[in-house]
Amino acid sequence: VTEPEEWKQNRTVDEQNRRNFGYIWRAWSYVGMLLVGGIMLWLLKKPLNNAVDALHNSSLSALGFGLLIAILTPPALLLLMLTVIGIPLAMVALPLYLIMLYMGKIVISLALARTLFSAASFTKVTPLFELFVGITVLHLIKLVPMGGYLISMVATWIGVGAIYLSLKK
């Protein structure tokens, strides 16, 4: 029994549509991170600089704290959801957790760009250009076929840990 030719054509069209959606999603993610990062630089310049400085001072402990936060927060939120009193708290904490994960990517992008610019001996660079270069490099790293997702995940953990360390101070 052979497959009808129409099914094969529909399958190739579906695969192409999925591939195109992936490209659109990556572009949207890049532009969205640039916009959110720019707004964060405008509104939260000092806390972002504190988080990047905390990352430069202790990156290994930032990775450890970020990993702990990423692993322990979802089960803690699920446990809170099991209690009647904890449901509203979990409903508030879940969006804050997701925002913190996204902010971690922006913090690691800034730290990556500052490291690159200091290695290249650039002294006068605007924070928006640092953000642009950092986000671009982070998104290019995410395109690596086998390890891009893992590198992005570890980078997010480091960024979340840097935020925690700066809040802890």
C-alpha positions in Angstrom: 0.0 0.0 0.0 1.5 3.3 -1.0 0.8 6.7 0.4 -1.3 9.0 -1.8 0.8 11.8 -3.4 -1.5 14.5 -1.9 -0.5 13.3 1.6 3.1 13.6 0.8 2.6 17.2 -0.5 0.6 18.1 2.6 3.3 16.8 4.9 6.1 18.8 3.2 3.9 21.9 3.4 3.3 21.3 7.1 7.1 20.8 7.7 7.8 24.0 5.8 5.2 25.9 7.9 6.7 24.6 11.1 10.2 25.7 10.0 8.9 29.1 9.0 7.2 29.5 12.4 10.5 28.7 14.1 12.2 31.5 12.2 9.4 33.9 13.1 9.5 32.8 16.7 13.3 33.4 16.9 13.1 36.8 15.3 10.2 37.8 17.7 12.2 36.5 20.7 15.2 38.6 19.6 13.3 41.8 19.1 11.2 41.3 22.2 14.3 40.8 24.3 15.8 43.9 22.9 12.7 45.9 23.7 12.3 44.5 27.2 16.1 45.0 27.9 15.9 48.6 26.7 13.0 49.3 29.0 14.8 47.6 31.9 17.9 49.7 31.2 15.7 52.8 31.3 13.8 51.9 34.4 16.2 49.6 36.4 19.7 50.8 35.5 21.2 50.6 38.9 19.8 47.2 39.9 20.9 45.8 36.6 24.4 47.1 37.1 24.4 45.7 40.6 23.4 42.3 39.2 26.1 42.4 36.5 28.7 43.4 39.1 27.6 40.6 41.4 28.0 38.3 38.4 31.5 39.5 37.7 32.6 39.1 41.3 31.2 35.6 41.9 30.0 33.8 38.8 30.3 30.2 40.2 28.1 31.0 43.2 25.7 32.8 40.9 25.4 29.5 38.9 24.8 27.5 42.1 22.1 29.9 43.4 20.5 30.1 40.0 20.4 26.4 39.6 18.8 26.0 43.1 16.2 28.7 42.3 15.4 27.1 39.0 15.0 23.6 40.4 13.3 24.3 43.8 10.9 27.1 42.8 8.5 25.0 40.6 8.0 22.2 43.2 7.5 24.8 46.0 4.9 26.6 43.9 3.1 23.3 43.3 3.1 22.6 47.1 1.7 26.0 47.7 -1.1 25.3 45.2 -2.2 22.3 47.3 -3.2 24.6 50.2 -6.1 27.0 50.1 -4.1 29.8 51.6 -1.1 29.2 49.3 -3.0 29.5 46.1 -3.0 33.3 45.9 0.6 33.4 46.9 1.5 30.9 44.2 -0.5 32.8 41.6 1.6 35.9 42.5 4.9 34.1 42.7 4.6 32.2 39.4 4.6 35.3 37.2 7.4 36.8 39.3 9.4 33.6 38.8 8.9 33.7 35.0 9.9 37.4 35.0 13.0 36.6 36.9 14.0 33.9 34.4 13.6 36.4 31.6 15.5 39.1 33.5 18.3 36.5 34.1 18.8 36.3 30.3 19.1 40.1 30.1 21.6 40.2 33.0 23.8 37.5 31.4 23.6 39.3 28.0 24.9 42.5 29.6 27.6 40.7 31.5 28.7 38.9 28.3 28.9 42.1 26.4 30.8 43.9 29.1 33.3 41.0 29.2 33.7 41.1 25.4 34.2 44.9 25.4 36.7 44.8 28.3 38.6 42.0 26.5 38.7 44.1 23.3 39.7 47.3 25.3 36.7 49.3 24.4 36.2 52.0 27.0 33.3 54.1 25.9 30.3 52.0 25.1 26.7 52.9 25.8 24.6 50.5 27.8 22.1 50.1 24.9 24.9 49.1 22.6 26.2 46.6 25.3 22.6 45.2 25.5 22.4 44.9 21.7 25.7 43.1 21.4 25.0 40.8 24.4 21.6 39.8 23.2 22.9 39.2 19.7 25.7 37.0 21.0 23.3 35.1 23.3 20.9 34.5 20.4 23.7 33.4 18.1 24.9 30.9 20.8 21.4 29.6 21.0 21.6 28.7 17.3 24.3 26.1 18.0 22.7 22.8 17.0 23.5 20.4 19.8 24.5 22.6 22.8 22.8 25.9 22.2 19.8 25.1 24.3 21.9 23.8 27.2 24.2 26.9 27.0 21.2 29.2 27.1 19.7 27.3 30.0 23.0 27.5 32.0 23.3 31.2 31.1 19.8 31.8 32.4 20.7 30.1 35.7 23.8 32.2 36.0 21.7 35.4 35.4 19.1 34.4 37.9 21.8 33.7 40.5 23.3 37.1 39.8 20.0 38.7 40.4 19.6 36.8 43.7 23.2 37.7 44.8 22.6 41.4 44.1 19.3 41.3 46.0 21.0 39.5 48.9 23.5 42.4 49.2 
